[in-house]
Amino acid sequence: MKIIAEIGQGHEGSLGIAHSYIDALAKTGVNVVKFQTHIAHAESSINETFRVKFSYEDQTRYDYWKRMEFTPEQWAGLKQHCEDQGIEFVSSPFSMEAVDLLDKLEVKRFKIGSGEVQNFLMLEHIAKTGKDIWLSSGMSSEGEIQETFDRLEPFNSHISLFQCTTEYPTQPNTWGLNVIADWKKKYKVPIGFSDHSGDIFACLAATTMGASLIEFHVVFDKQMFGPDTKASLDLKQTKQLVEGINQIKIALDNPVDKNDIEKYANNKLLFGKSLAARVNLIKGDIITESALESKKPGNIGIPAKEYQNIIGKKINKDIEVGQFFNEEDFFA
């Protein structure tokens, strides 16, 4: 199970904040920290508009991507910091130049953002590296996803496919949990879930549905500046989510045999019930249902499940209220 905390642009262009995220996330139990490697001149132009006009300091989208850049040496430092903390460094490239930069850093895999699923120029360039590909599906149809798989097939790429909804924050009716099982059968590859809901529930649900990679955005505080804060988890939620995923994974790896009940033998007696008199009875009375009560424990006299076997029988002695019945209490 890969639990992937996406910092994305949560660092706001600050190298120090980026490193701070790594230290903080290492304490939550995630095993992958994901960035986005933006190189403004290689991926954008002055014609690109803002998805959400949130910035007080960037006049254009291009300016924003420029502010998100780090140098190759700084990226190397971030990767090393992740490794020092025992976390895998992953980043999404958005240009050929970013692919080359990450490849030189010897990353293990590339995460493909939803907008790049049919960027065959970049995808085939990545495939030629021979490294694993994590493919997000947020804005793609089934046909487009299949087309991408077909284009990458000659490269024998190891692909994992993420269910993702490009909506910030994502609402429950658009989580798309149903496709997880469908895609496991259809593509025969690991299926992940990339979340933008801003809470832990979608990822927990996806884990129970069989997703083996869980990705979500993280911020220090949801009041922070940035386009993705409302669709992100804070550190407390992240820790809680990791604990939940780990427990669900244990449960899924240990299916329960409901017929294996020998270990409950003592508790079955302790919590079980035996038949007792609900009223005072005298010798010769005929047992009716209204005369019966079930009382703990379950190993005295006649078990409660056998109550119908004594209805209509005549007792051969006086029995006080609360007294347990035994087989020898009835006339033959």
Legacy VTK file of the C-alpha trace (Angstrom):
# vtk DataFile Version 3.0
C-alpha trace
ASCII
DATASET POLYDATA
POINTS 332 float
0.000 0.000 0.000
1.369 3.375 -1.062
0.077 6.385 0.902
0.988 9.469 -1.098
0.900 12.951 0.393
0.831 15.555 -2.366
2.482 18.842 -1.460
1.989 20.156 -4.985
2.284 23.925 -4.780
1.603 23.960 -1.038
5.144 25.263 -0.495
4.209 28.503 -2.338
7.622 28.651 -3.967
9.503 28.590 -0.654
12.260 25.991 -0.483
12.264 26.197 3.296
8.542 25.467 3.506
8.974 22.573 1.063
11.568 21.010 3.353
9.352 21.683 6.369
6.562 19.657 4.754
8.893 16.679 4.404
9.776 16.730 8.107
6.153 17.144 9.140
4.813 14.438 6.836
7.467 11.961 7.960
5.747 11.991 11.361
2.336 11.078 9.926
3.271 7.678 8.513
2.917 8.413 4.781
5.447 6.567 2.647
5.502 8.857 -0.411
5.749 12.643 -0.664
4.774 14.048 -4.042
5.697 17.370 -5.568
5.010 18.946 -8.955
7.992 19.963 -11.041
7.092 23.124 -12.932
9.410 24.874 -15.382
7.434 27.858 -16.597
9.145 28.507 -19.942
8.898 24.805 -20.887
5.273 24.148 -19.983
3.342 27.410 -20.110
2.872 30.625 -22.042
1.341 34.052 -21.552
-1.851 32.624 -23.054
-2.526 30.315 -20.099
-5.266 31.560 -17.785
-5.872 30.873 -14.086
-8.115 27.932 -13.177
-8.978 29.846 -10.004
-8.017 33.501 -9.697
-6.584 33.259 -6.210
-3.197 35.008 -6.372
-2.493 38.437 -4.939
1.081 38.419 -6.210
1.024 36.718 -9.631
-0.285 38.721 -12.554
-0.438 35.722 -14.861
-0.520 31.939 -14.601
2.932 31.937 -16.162
4.176 34.146 -13.311
2.719 31.692 -10.831
4.502 28.701 -12.372
7.705 30.717 -12.437
7.378 31.334 -8.719
6.874 27.584 -8.135
10.195 26.645 -9.731
13.204 25.166 -7.961
16.665 24.654 -9.435
17.909 21.136 -10.239
20.172 21.342 -7.183
17.233 22.305 -4.978
15.166 19.406 -6.336
18.065 17.087 -5.589
18.115 18.397 -2.028
14.393 17.778 -1.611
14.733 14.227 -2.916
17.650 13.551 -0.581
15.701 14.966 2.359
12.817 12.591 1.614
15.187 9.643 1.467
16.832 10.688 4.724
13.374 10.579 6.303
12.640 7.138 4.834
10.057 8.501 2.386
9.976 8.085 -1.376
10.230 11.278 -3.410
7.849 11.474 -6.389
7.050 14.429 -8.611
4.760 15.126 -11.538
6.507 16.616 -14.586
4.699 19.028 -16.877
7.298 19.340 -19.614
9.986 17.376 -21.396
12.564 19.428 -19.526
10.990 18.450 -16.193
11.062 14.787 -17.219
14.769 15.030 -17.973
15.428 16.803 -14.677
13.628 14.133 -12.664
15.189 11.314 -14.636
18.648 12.669 -13.806
17.622 12.625 -10.148
16.979 8.878 -10.587
13.390 8.943 -9.408
11.758 5.514 -9.303
8.603 6.567 -11.118
6.694 9.434 -12.691
3.216 10.604 -11.613
1.194 11.912 -14.544
-1.292 14.671 -13.799
-4.828 14.461 -15.164
-4.181 17.071 -17.819
-1.266 15.112 -19.292
-2.986 11.782 -19.985
-2.942 12.339 -23.742
0.272 14.297 -23.900
1.830 11.498 -25.912
4.948 13.529 -26.638
5.798 13.650 -22.946
4.364 10.241 -22.039
6.400 8.393 -24.640
9.482 10.334 -23.547
8.821 9.096 -19.998
8.140 5.552 -21.192
11.560 5.444 -22.848
13.168 5.879 -19.421
11.801 2.458 -18.456
10.485 3.788 -15.172
7.078 3.151 -13.624
4.174 5.416 -14.514
1.378 6.482 -12.185
-1.413 7.701 -14.435
-4.165 9.974 -13.120
-7.516 9.914 -14.926
-9.316 13.028 -13.697
-10.427 14.515 -17.016
-10.251 11.440 -19.245
-12.913 9.217 -20.745
-12.638 5.439 -20.828
-11.730 5.707 -24.505
-8.953 8.193 -23.845
-7.532 6.076 -21.036
-7.531 3.015 -23.278
-5.858 5.006 -26.043
-3.093 5.995 -23.641
-2.605 2.393 -22.532
-2.407 1.366 -26.187
0.207 4.043 -26.948
2.364 2.967 -24.014
2.011 -0.780 -24.609
5.049 -1.064 -26.944
7.261 0.317 -24.167
6.210 -2.360 -21.651
5.714 0.361 -19.069
4.608 -0.638 -15.599
1.470 1.492 -15.224
-0.734 2.153 -12.220
-4.041 3.888 -12.896
-5.626 6.361 -10.471
-9.308 7.149 -10.259
-9.429 10.905 -9.889
-12.079 13.600 -10.190
-10.920 17.036 -11.269
-13.137 18.971 -8.888
-11.919 21.026 -5.927
-13.191 19.979 -3.455
-14.733 16.778 -4.800
-18.231 15.958 -3.563
-19.277 12.389 -2.582
-21.503 11.957 -5.618
-18.450 12.389 -7.874
-15.828 10.332 -5.989
-16.224 7.549 -8.555
-15.483 4.667 -6.208
-17.320 2.306 -8.538
-14.583 2.369 -11.163
-11.941 0.917 -8.827
-13.246 -2.651 -9.048
-14.105 -2.223 -12.740
-10.599 -1.072 -13.640
-8.904 -3.814 -11.610
-10.680 -6.334 -13.853
-10.297 -4.377 -17.084
-6.689 -3.221 -16.972
-5.096 -5.821 -14.673
-2.854 -3.136 -13.156
-2.641 -1.593 -9.673
-5.494 0.864 -9.190
-5.091 3.962 -7.076
-7.323 6.762 -5.868
-6.302 10.415 -6.101
-8.489 12.519 -3.843
-9.474 16.184 -3.793
-12.319 16.012 -1.275
-10.547 17.774 1.593
-11.518 15.064 4.102
-10.470 11.524 4.995
-13.641 9.642 4.065
-13.120 9.200 0.319
-9.656 7.705 0.776
-10.851 5.338 3.496
-13.697 4.206 1.251
-11.336 3.734 -1.697
-9.087 1.562 0.453
-11.975 -0.744 1.303
-12.840 -0.887 -2.417
-9.387 -2.256 -3.202
-7.300 0.773 -4.172
-3.645 0.000 -3.476
-2.365 3.569 -3.897
-3.968 6.477 -2.071
-3.048 10.071 -2.925
-4.289 13.300 -1.381
-3.224 16.941 -1.088
-1.751 18.227 2.186
-1.412 21.715 3.659
-0.198 22.916 7.030
-3.465 24.789 7.492
-6.578 25.027 5.331
-6.572 28.798 5.645
-3.263 29.003 3.807
-2.907 30.861 0.524
-3.208 28.704 -2.595
-5.602 27.110 -5.101
-5.848 23.656 -3.514
-6.158 24.347 0.212
-9.888 23.602 0.470
-9.328 20.281 -1.287
-6.442 19.293 1.001
-5.976 17.584 4.348
-4.139 19.149 7.240
-1.476 17.221 9.153
-3.839 16.000 11.863
-6.219 14.611 9.252
-3.289 13.060 7.404
-2.167 11.157 10.480
-5.707 9.991 11.150
-6.107 8.870 7.539
-2.856 6.890 7.600
-3.949 5.100 10.771
-7.307 4.298 9.184
-5.779 3.001 5.951
-3.335 0.793 7.848
-6.108 -0.719 9.938
-8.317 -1.315 6.894
-5.371 -2.940 5.094
-4.864 -5.320 8.038
-8.547 -6.189 7.925
-8.510 -6.810 4.168
-5.392 -8.980 4.478
-7.020 -11.114 7.172
-10.423 -12.383 5.987
-12.522 -13.809 8.789
-13.906 -17.358 8.702
-17.244 -17.053 10.462
-17.264 -20.823 11.013
-14.109 -20.645 13.092
-15.795 -20.006 16.445
-13.919 -22.350 18.757
-12.088 -19.413 20.327
-15.446 -17.999 21.429
-16.503 -21.112 23.361
-16.080 -19.588 26.814
-17.725 -16.308 25.824
-20.643 -18.144 24.260
-21.321 -19.679 27.669
-20.764 -16.384 29.485
-23.008 -14.348 27.193
-25.429 -17.147 26.363
-28.795 -17.692 28.016
-30.479 -20.648 29.713
-34.187 -21.149 30.322
-35.581 -20.035 33.698
-39.027 -19.548 35.253
-40.567 -16.123 34.743
-43.231 -16.823 37.378
-43.678 -19.185 40.331
-44.823 -22.602 39.151
-46.308 -25.512 41.073
-46.126 -29.215 40.378
-48.460 -30.145 37.504
-48.370 -26.755 35.745
-48.019 -26.868 31.986
-45.253 -24.717 30.544
-46.335 -21.834 28.330
-44.169 -19.263 26.580
-45.292 -16.595 29.066
-43.844 -18.690 31.902
-40.347 -18.598 30.435
-37.439 -16.233 30.770
-33.864 -16.495 29.414
-31.042 -15.751 31.856
-27.263 -15.808 31.842
-25.115 -17.895 31.760
-25.717 -20.263 28.894
-24.506 -23.506 30.475
-27.141 -24.184 33.130
-29.898 -26.610 32.330
-31.692 -26.045 29.028
-30.372 -23.579 26.424
-32.711 -20.717 25.493
-32.717 -21.792 21.854
-34.561 -24.997 22.862
-37.518 -23.274 24.528
-40.065 -24.762 22.110
-39.072 -28.259 23.245
-40.544 -27.708 26.718
-43.670 -25.713 25.867
-46.687 -27.903 26.655
-44.760 -30.117 29.059
-45.934 -30.636 32.658
-43.529 -29.957 35.512
-43.053 -32.606 38.202
-42.140 -30.230 41.067
-42.567 -26.691 42.295
-40.242 -24.152 40.621
-39.664 -20.663 41.914
-39.364 -17.549 39.742
-35.819 -17.228 38.383
-35.030 -20.903 38.876
-33.360 -22.608 35.908
-35.070 -25.551 34.210
-33.481 -28.965 33.803
-34.597 -31.916 31.695
-35.531 -33.913 34.813
-38.041 -31.232 35.911
-40.772 -32.611 33.621
-43.015 -35.643 33.613
-42.044 -38.153 30.961
LINES 1 333
332 0 1 2 3 4 5 6 7 8 9 10 11 12 13 14 15 16 17 18 19 20 21 22 23 24 25 26 27 28 29 30 31 32 33 34 35 36 37 38 39 40 41 42 43 44 45 46 47 48 49 50 51 52 53 54 55 56 57 58 59 60 61 62 63 64 65 66 67 68 69 70 71 72 73 74 75 76 77 78 79 80 81 82 83 84 85 86 87 88 89 90 91 92 93 94 95 96 97 98 99 100 101 102 103 104 105 106 107 108 109 110 111 112 113 114 115 116 117 118 119 120 121 122 123 124 125 126 127 128 129 130 131 132 133 134 135 136 137 138 139 140 141 142 143 144 145 146 147 148 149 150 151 152 153 154 155 156 157 158 159 160 161 162 163 164 165 166 167 168 169 170 171 172 173 174 175 176 177 178 179 180 181 182 183 184 185 186 187 188 189 190 191 192 193 194 195 196 197 198 199 200 201 202 203 204 205 206 207 208 209 210 211 212 213 214 215 216 217 218 219 220 221 222 223 224 225 226 227 228 229 230 231 232 233 234 235 236 237 238 239 240 241 242 243 244 245 246 247 248 249 250 251 252 253 254 255 256 257 258 259 260 261 262 263 264 265 266 267 268 269 270 271 272 273 274 275 276 277 278 279 280 281 282 283 284 285 286 287 288 289 290 291 292 293 294 295 296 297 298 299 300 301 302 303 304 305 306 307 308 309 310 311 312 313 314 315 316 317 318 319 320 321 322 323 324 325 326 327 328 329 330 331
